[in-house]
Amino acid sequence: MQVGDKAHVSRTFTAADLAIFQGLAVQSGAALQAVPEPLIGALFSYLLGVKLPGFGTNYLKQEMTFLRPAPAGVLLTAMVEITRLRPEKHLVDLATLCSGPDGTRYCEGRALVLAKDVGA
């Protein structure tokens, strides 16, 4: 791992996905038109636990600022980028971003994780 390393994942949440989420959340009412914030947060969780830093990563902190609703049916790309390594404490700081294919930013923030192999 080094500063500047990045990982990303893309996903389109359909109206059917949002209906399933709505049912699990025991929310009634009109169908959701925007991707719920926890689903966007889950993309970052996936990246941190599977891609970068990967297996054995433990979340310590996450800050997410949602800039606008992400509409259903839009391809969303979540990205994490290492901004700082603290090997003596096994800490990794990362910038987080979720955007659409046209560059529209839906969410941005930071994450702090504890990782097994930060390096020296």
Backbone as CSV, one residue per row, in Angstrom:
resi,resn,N_x,N_y,N_z,CA_x,CA_y,CA_z,C_x,C_y,C_z
1,MET,0.838,-1.181,0.000,0.000,0.000,0.000,0.878,1.238,0.000
2,GLN,0.408,2.243,-0.750,1.108,3.518,-0.727,0.110,4.645,-0.972
3,VAL,0.490,5.836,-0.551,-0.354,7.005,-0.762,-0.635,7.134,-2.256
4,GLY,-1.875,7.367,-2.590,-2.291,7.495,-3.984,-2.930,6.238,-4.543
5,ASP,-2.757,5.090,-3.879,-3.424,3.870,-4.340,-4.932,4.074,-4.301
6,LYS,-5.621,3.546,-5.322,-7.073,3.706,-5.444,-7.736,2.379,-5.739
7,ALA,-9.009,2.300,-5.372,-9.855,1.169,-5.757,-11.242,1.724,-6.017
8,HIS,-11.955,1.066,-6.920,-13.315,1.532,-7.209,-14.229,0.348,-7.517
9,VAL,-15.519,0.621,-7.391,-16.549,-0.339,-7.743,-17.716,0.459,-8.318
10,SER,-18.386,-0.123,-9.303,-19.546,0.543,-9.916,-20.780,-0.325,-9.746
11,ARG,-21.907,0.328,-9.568,-23.171,-0.390,-9.361,-24.329,0.510,-9.770
12,THR,-25.306,-0.064,-10.417,-26.563,0.621,-10.707,-27.618,0.035,-9.791
13,PHE,-28.259,0.886,-9.001,-29.361,0.459,-8.142,-30.659,0.716,-8.900
14,THR,-31.403,-0.341,-9.148,-32.650,-0.241,-9.911,-33.815,0.086,-8.981
15,ALA,-34.951,0.385,-9.576,-36.166,0.614,-8.798,-36.501,-0.628,-7.970
16,ALA,-36.254,-1.816,-8.524,-36.503,-3.062,-7.782,-35.585,-3.166,-6.565
17,ASP,-34.307,-2.785,-6.706,-33.384,-2.784,-5.572,-33.898,-1.861,-4.469
18,LEU,-34.370,-0.693,-4.870,-34.854,0.279,-3.881,-36.110,-0.230,-3.191
19,ALA,-36.959,-0.948,-3.915,-38.169,-1.516,-3.313,-37.796,-2.577,-2.270
20,ILE,-36.797,-3.386,-2.572,-36.334,-4.392,-1.605,-35.786,-3.697,-0.363
21,PHE,-34.959,-2.672,-0.560,-34.408,-1.925,0.574,-35.534,-1.320,1.408
22,GLN,-36.500,-0.739,0.730,-37.626,-0.111,1.421,-38.376,-1.145,2.270
23,GLY,-38.561,-2.341,1.737,-39.220,-3.404,2.487,-38.413,-3.850,3.691
24,LEU,-37.100,-3.955,3.535,-36.228,-4.357,4.640,-36.191,-3.288,5.729
25,ALA,-36.294,-2.041,5.319,-36.248,-0.926,6.265,-37.611,-0.677,6.899
26,VAL,-38.609,-1.461,6.519,-39.983,-1.353,7.021,-40.503,0.077,6.818
27,GLN,-40.212,0.607,5.647,-40.717,1.926,5.281,-41.891,1.724,4.346
28,SER,-42.950,2.428,4.604,-44.087,2.353,3.694,-44.226,3.687,2.980
29,GLY,-45.119,3.729,2.048,-45.352,4.976,1.330,-44.923,4.881,-0.116
30,ALA,-44.711,6.032,-0.698,-44.348,6.111,-2.112,-43.011,5.420,-2.360
31,ALA,-42.868,4.889,-3.547,-41.617,4.225,-3.935,-40.457,5.207,-3.866
32,LEU,-39.304,4.709,-3.455,-38.099,5.540,-3.393,-37.669,5.917,-4.806
33,GLN,-37.263,7.150,-4.983,-36.770,7.625,-6.270,-35.256,7.793,-6.274
34,ALA,-34.676,7.892,-5.073,-33.237,8.097,-4.938,-32.639,6.924,-4.170
35,VAL,-31.383,6.661,-4.420,-30.668,5.593,-3.736,-30.482,6.001,-2.274
36,PRO,-30.934,5.181,-1.333,-30.755,5.510,0.081,-29.272,5.615,0.451
37,GLU,-28.956,6.538,1.322,-27.578,6.777,1.717,-26.875,5.523,2.252
38,PRO,-27.544,4.646,3.030,-26.842,3.441,3.489,-26.367,2.528,2.349
39,LEU,-27.058,2.526,1.230,-26.603,1.705,0.102,-25.325,2.278,-0.507
40,ILE,-25.218,3.585,-0.548,-23.984,4.211,-1.033,-22.853,3.933,-0.043
41,GLY,-23.148,4.059,1.253,-22.149,3.743,2.273,-21.664,2.307,2.170
42,ALA,-22.559,1.397,1.792,-22.188,-0.014,1.651,-21.159,-0.221,0.537
43,LEU,-21.191,0.613,-0.486,-20.185,0.507,-1.553,-18.790,0.775,-0.990
44,PHE,-18.688,1.782,-0.103,-17.394,2.073,0.529,-16.979,0.928,1.449
45,SER,-17.919,0.373,2.195,-17.622,-0.764,3.071,-17.050,-1.922,2.265
46,TYR,-17.671,-2.203,1.127,-17.189,-3.264,0.247,-15.749,-2.997,-0.188
47,LEU,-15.497,-1.791,-0.668,-14.158,-1.457,-1.150,-13.108,-1.621,-0.059
48,LEU,-13.399,-1.097,1.124,-12.421,-1.129,2.207,-12.168,-2.549,2.700
49,GLY,-13.190,-3.376,2.725,-13.032,-4.729,3.245,-12.554,-5.749,2.237
50,VAL,-12.762,-5.460,0.938,-12.431,-6.452,-0.090,-11.289,-5.997,-0.999
51,LYS,-11.225,-4.722,-1.317,-10.254,-4.241,-2.313,-9.065,-3.514,-1.689
52,LEU,-9.315,-2.420,-0.956,-8.228,-1.567,-0.457,-8.617,-0.955,0.877
53,PRO,-7.991,-1.273,1.962,-6.860,-2.165,2.133,-7.185,-3.647,1.967
54,GLY,-8.441,-4.064,2.173,-8.800,-5.455,1.931,-9.077,-6.238,3.191
55,PHE,-8.986,-7.567,3.063,-9.341,-8.481,4.142,-8.618,-8.122,5.440
56,GLY,-9.350,-8.137,6.538,-8.782,-7.831,7.841,-8.873,-6.372,8.228
57,THR,-9.419,-5.545,7.339,-9.568,-4.120,7.623,-10.680,-3.903,8.639
58,ASN,-10.431,-3.021,9.588,-11.445,-2.638,10.571,-11.734,-1.147,10.453
59,TYR,-13.017,-0.827,10.291,-13.453,0.569,10.252,-13.230,1.216,11.606
60,LEU,-12.663,2.382,11.624,-12.575,3.165,12.847,-13.481,4.397,12.760
61,LYS,-13.464,5.049,11.597,-14.257,6.261,11.398,-14.623,6.408,9.938
62,GLN,-15.784,6.976,9.699,-16.151,7.350,8.334,-16.968,8.626,8.396
63,GLU,-16.652,9.517,7.500,-17.384,10.777,7.365,-17.875,10.837,5.925
64,MET,-19.182,11.005,5.754,-19.750,11.094,4.411,-20.614,12.345,4.329
65,THR,-20.401,13.122,3.298,-21.240,14.276,3.022,-22.001,13.976,1.738
66,PHE,-23.323,13.917,1.846,-24.156,13.639,0.678,-24.509,14.969,0.031
67,LEU,-24.082,15.134,-1.204,-24.192,16.410,-1.907,-25.518,16.584,-2.630
68,ARG,-26.106,15.472,-3.058,-27.397,15.489,-3.772,-27.911,14.060,-3.821
69,PRO,-29.212,13.877,-4.018,-29.738,12.516,-4.133,-29.190,11.823,-5.384
70,ALA,-28.886,10.545,-5.256,-28.442,9.741,-6.403,-29.664,9.034,-6.970
71,PRO,-30.065,9.364,-8.187,-31.272,8.759,-8.751,-31.120,7.270,-9.031
72,ALA,-32.216,6.550,-8.917,-32.224,5.139,-9.289,-31.902,5.021,-10.773
73,GLY,-31.232,3.935,-11.147,-30.934,3.679,-12.552,-29.669,4.328,-13.070
74,VAL,-28.967,5.103,-12.237,-27.727,5.752,-12.664,-26.551,4.893,-12.205
75,LEU,-25.587,4.668,-13.074,-24.392,3.925,-12.709,-23.583,4.763,-11.723
76,LEU,-23.438,4.260,-10.510,-22.663,4.956,-9.479,-21.304,4.291,-9.351
77,THR,-20.270,5.101,-9.239,-18.929,4.584,-9.012,-18.424,5.128,-7.691
78,ALA,-18.134,4.209,-6.773,-17.542,4.571,-5.487,-16.045,4.339,-5.591
79,MET,-15.268,5.273,-5.034,-13.822,5.194,-5.114,-13.237,5.522,-3.746
80,VAL,-12.185,4.803,-3.372,-11.402,5.140,-2.186,-9.962,5.351,-2.631
81,GLU,-9.296,6.317,-1.997,-7.901,6.620,-2.322,-7.130,6.836,-1.027
82,ILE,-6.003,6.170,-0.902,-5.171,6.337,0.286,-4.556,7.727,0.275
83,THR,-4.767,8.464,1.373,-4.220,9.818,1.502,-3.099,9.889,2.531
84,ARG,-3.060,8.908,3.443,-2.023,8.912,4.481,-1.882,7.512,5.057
85,LEU,-0.647,7.108,5.287,-0.347,5.833,5.944,0.373,6.124,7.251
86,ARG,-0.041,5.430,8.303,0.625,5.547,9.599,0.992,4.137,10.064
87,PRO,2.098,3.591,9.502,2.465,2.204,9.762,2.674,1.886,11.242
88,GLU,3.197,2.850,12.001,3.466,2.601,13.417,2.192,2.301,14.201
89,LYS,1.045,2.751,13.693,-0.248,2.509,14.345,-1.163,1.615,13.515
90,HIS,-0.681,1.165,12.364,-1.470,0.330,11.436,-2.714,1.068,10.939
91,LEU,-2.596,2.379,10.734,-3.733,3.205,10.309,-3.588,3.630,8.855
92,VAL,-4.732,3.673,8.178,-4.796,4.130,6.793,-5.922,5.161,6.700
93,ASP,-5.585,6.350,6.201,-6.573,7.390,5.927,-6.901,7.344,4.445
94,LEU,-8.185,7.458,4.121,-8.602,7.400,2.718,-9.619,8.493,2.413
95,ALA,-9.555,9.019,1.204,-10.608,9.895,0.679,-11.640,8.991,0.027
96,THR,-12.906,9.364,0.124,-13.980,8.581,-0.492,-14.795,9.474,-1.411
97,LEU,-15.278,8.904,-2.505,-16.067,9.661,-3.480,-17.026,8.715,-4.186
98,CYS,-18.266,9.144,-4.351,-19.234,8.415,-5.162,-19.754,9.379,-6.217
99,SER,-19.624,8.983,-7.488,-20.017,9.871,-8.577,-20.725,9.094,-9.678
100,GLY,-21.337,9.840,-10.581,-22.016,9.266,-11.730,-21.127,9.304,-12.950
101,PRO,-21.581,8.710,-14.063,-20.755,8.639,-15.271,-20.445,10.001,-15.878
102,ASP,-21.273,10.991,-15.570,-21.026,12.343,-16.101,-20.180,13.197,-15.155
103,GLY,-19.685,12.575,-14.067,-18.850,13.292,-13.114,-19.617,13.922,-11.962
104,THR,-20.936,13.816,-11.968,-21.729,14.374,-10.871,-21.327,13.696,-9.573
105,ARG,-21.006,14.500,-8.567,-20.620,13.976,-7.259,-21.864,13.853,-6.387
106,TYR,-22.081,12.645,-5.882,-23.221,12.408,-5.006,-22.820,12.351,-3.540
107,CYS,-21.607,11.894,-3.268,-21.138,11.759,-1.899,-19.622,11.865,-1.893
108,GLU,-19.085,12.528,-0.865,-17.646,12.560,-0.691,-17.345,12.550,0.798
109,GLY,-16.145,12.154,1.142,-15.800,12.114,2.551,-14.445,11.492,2.795
110,ARG,-14.324,10.917,4.011,-13.057,10.318,4.429,-13.335,9.077,5.251
111,ALA,-12.353,8.208,5.301,-12.443,7.018,6.141,-11.098,6.811,6.824
112,LEU,-11.164,6.279,8.026,-9.971,5.886,8.769,-10.151,4.429,9.125
113,VAL,-9.168,3.606,8.756,-9.263,2.173,9.010,-7.979,1.670,9.665
114,LEU,-8.140,0.568,10.377,-7.031,-0.166,10.943,-6.767,-1.336,10.004
115,ALA,-5.531,-1.456,9.519,-5.212,-2.493,8.535,-4.049,-3.328,9.025
116,LYS,-4.049,-4.594,8.651,-3.002,-5.525,9.079,-1.629,-5.158,8.510
117,ASP,-1.564,-4.902,7.215,-0.282,-4.753,6.543,-0.155,-3.367,5.938
118,VAL,0.187,-2.389,6.765,0.316,-1.012,6.296,1.687,-0.778,5.680
119,GLY,2.672,-1.533,6.095,4.025,-1.366,5.578,4.793,-0.360,6.409
120,ALA,6.027,-0.164,6.062,6.870,0.759,6.835,7.366,1.884,5.952
